[in-house]
Amino acid sequence: MINLIVAIAENNAIGIAGDLLCHLPNDLKHFKEITTGATVVMGKNTFFSLPRRPLPNRRNIVLTTDTEFTYENTEVAHSIEQLYTLLNEEEEVFIIGGGKVYEQFINAVDKLYVTHIHHTWEDADTFFPEIDPDTWQCVSTQRNEADEKNPYPYTFAVYTKK
Ligand SMILES: NC(=O)c1ccc[n+]([C@@H]2O[C@H](COP(=O)([O-])OP(=O)(O)OC[C@H]3O[C@@H](n4cnc5c(N)ncnc54)[C@H](OP(=O)(O)O)[C@@H]3O)[C@@H](O)[C@H]2O)c1
């Protein structure tokens, strides 16, 4: 099963200057709960944006064309074809970003875990592709209001292929 997990703002933005759009501790907790114990696949930029890397208690695989890339407790794939040779069928896999990687996987994954952040960042520089309503159906939503620690309202949504 290949899943994708992402936090998207209202203008489809996902990143700014190599970082996330905002700090939403409840979303980080949600991400940890969903991905712990699974395999996470990410692009090199996302890997180096992580404050703590590799992500603990998960199998970490980094996509890069850099044949010199090595990092402790981290696997590397130099192409999507090579990535698939590293995965086995019963493994739970999450594509965790960033923009370049999401673009290549949106049509290949089975399920999307999307946190919709109800705010717009005009100066964002990285975006998520359109979630095509002809392809994806939203099967669950859970809206959460802003609070003292989480500055914007957000909705946890799950999409499956129609
Ligand atoms: N909102 C969210 O949920 C979320 C999640 C993750 C990331 N982000 C944000 O997204 C931004 C980073 O995204 P990004 O688009 O700049 O970079 P990225 O997708 O994280 O990484 C891109 C790099 O990955 C490697 N790569 C990608 N596809 C590959 C392939 N098929 N084969 C081999 N290597 C491949 C390439 O590295 P080489 O150049 O070394 O070949 C490429 O330059 C940051 O702002 C980050 O905070 C947001």
The ligand as an SDF file (V2000), in Angstrom:
LIG
                    3D

 48 52  0  0  0  0  0  0  0  0999 V2000
    3.4970   20.7330    3.6260 N   0  0  0  0  0  0  0  0  0  0  0  0
    4.0030   19.5220    3.6150 C   0  0  0  0  0  0  0  0  0  0  0  0
    3.3270   18.5570    3.9930 O   0  0  0  0  0  0  0  0  0  0  0  0
    5.4120   19.2990    3.1520 C   0  0  0  0  0  0  0  0  0  0  0  0
    5.9720   18.0150    3.2020 C   0  0  0  0  0  0  0  0  0  0  0  0
    7.2730   17.8420    2.7520 C   0  0  0  0  0  0  0  0  0  0  0  0
    7.9830   18.9250    2.2830 C   0  0  0  0  0  0  0  0  0  0  0  0
    7.4200   20.1510    2.2630 N   0  0  0  0  0  0  0  0  0  0  0  0
    8.1550   21.3210    1.7670 C   0  0  0  0  0  0  0  0  0  0  0  0
    8.4960   21.1000    0.4040 O   0  0  0  0  0  0  0  0  0  0  0  0
    9.7110   21.8150    0.1180 C   0  0  0  0  0  0  0  0  0  0  0  0
   10.7070   20.8500   -0.4830 C   0  0  0  0  0  0  0  0  0  0  0  0
   10.2050   20.3720   -1.7320 O   0  0  0  0  0  0  0  0  0  0  0  0
   11.0860   20.4020   -3.0730 P   0  0  0  0  0  0  0  0  0  0  0  0
   10.1780   20.2180   -4.2200 O   0  0  0  0  0  0  0  0  0  0  0  0
   11.9850   21.5840   -3.0320 O   0  0  0  0  0  0  0  0  0  0  0  0
   12.0720   19.1620   -2.8900 O   0  0  0  0  0  0  0  0  0  0  0  0
   11.8710   17.5880   -2.5900 P   0  0  0  0  0  0  0  0  0  0  0  0
   10.7600   17.0670   -3.4270 O   0  0  0  0  0  0  0  0  0  0  0  0
   11.8700   17.3610   -1.1380 O   0  0  0  0  0  0  0  0  0  0  0  0
   13.2790   17.0320   -3.1180 O   0  0  0  0  0  0  0  0  0  0  0  0
   13.6290   17.1970   -4.4720 C   0  0  0  0  0  0  0  0  0  0  0  0
   14.9010   16.4380   -4.7340 C   0  0  0  0  0  0  0  0  0  0  0  0
   14.6820   15.0400   -4.5470 O   0  0  0  0  0  0  0  0  0  0  0  0
   15.4060   14.3150   -5.5100 C   0  0  0  0  0  0  0  0  0  0  0  0
   14.4650   13.5760   -6.3610 N   0  0  0  0  0  0  0  0  0  0  0  0
   13.1510   13.8530   -6.5830 C   0  0  0  0  0  0  0  0  0  0  0  0
   12.6190   12.9470   -7.4210 N   0  0  0  0  0  0  0  0  0  0  0  0
   13.6120   12.0760   -7.7300 C   0  0  0  0  0  0  0  0  0  0  0  0
   13.6930   10.9230   -8.5530 C   0  0  0  0  0  0  0  0  0  0  0  0
   12.6130   10.4540   -9.2300 N   0  0  0  0  0  0  0  0  0  0  0  0
   14.8730   10.2670   -8.6440 N   0  0  0  0  0  0  0  0  0  0  0  0
   15.9540   10.7120   -7.9590 C   0  0  0  0  0  0  0  0  0  0  0  0
   15.9530   11.8050   -7.1570 N   0  0  0  0  0  0  0  0  0  0  0  0
   14.8020   12.4690   -7.0610 C   0  0  0  0  0  0  0  0  0  0  0  0
   16.2220   15.3100   -6.3070 C   0  0  0  0  0  0  0  0  0  0  0  0
   17.4380   15.4510   -5.5970 O   0  0  0  0  0  0  0  0  0  0  0  0
   18.8480   15.6620   -6.3740 P   0  0  0  0  0  0  0  0  0  0  0  0
   18.7950   17.0730   -6.8720 O   0  0  0  0  0  0  0  0  0  0  0  0
   19.8660   15.4290   -5.3160 O   0  0  0  0  0  0  0  0  0  0  0  0
   18.8700   14.6570   -7.4790 O   0  0  0  0  0  0  0  0  0  0  0  0
   15.3840   16.5580   -6.1840 C   0  0  0  0  0  0  0  0  0  0  0  0
   16.1190   17.7570   -6.3700 O   0  0  0  0  0  0  0  0  0  0  0  0
   10.1630   22.4150    1.4460 C   0  0  0  0  0  0  0  0  0  0  0  0
    9.7100   23.7430    1.5340 O   0  0  0  0  0  0  0  0  0  0  0  0
    9.4740   21.5320    2.4640 C   0  0  0  0  0  0  0  0  0  0  0  0
    9.3080   22.1620    3.7210 O   0  0  0  0  0  0  0  0  0  0  0  0
    6.1440   20.3620    2.6870 C   0  0  0  0  0  0  0  0  0  0  0  0
  1  2  1  0
  2  3  2  0
  2  4  1  0
  4  5  1  0
  4 48  2  0
  5  6  2  0
  6  7  1  0
  7  8  2  0
  8  9  1  0
  8 48  1  0
  9 10  1  0
  9 46  1  0
 10 11  1  0
 11 12  1  0
 11 44  1  0
 12 13  1  0
 13 14  1  0
 14 15  2  0
 14 16  1  0
 14 17  1  0
 17 18  1  0
 18 19  2  0
 18 20  1  0
 18 21  1  0
 21 22  1  0
 22 23  1  0
 23 24  1  0
 23 42  1  0
 24 25  1  0
 25 26  1  0
 25 36  1  0
 26 27  1  0
 26 35  1  0
 27 28  2  0
 28 29  1  0
 29 30  1  0
 29 35  2  0
 30 31  1  0
 30 32  2  0
 32 33  1  0
 33 34  2  0
 34 35  1  0
 36 37  1  0
 36 42  1  0
 37 38  1  0
 38 39  2  0
 38 40  1  0
 38 41  1  0
 42 43  1  0
 44 45  1  0
 44 46  1  0
 46 47  1  0
M  CHG  2   8   1  16  -1
M  END
$$$$
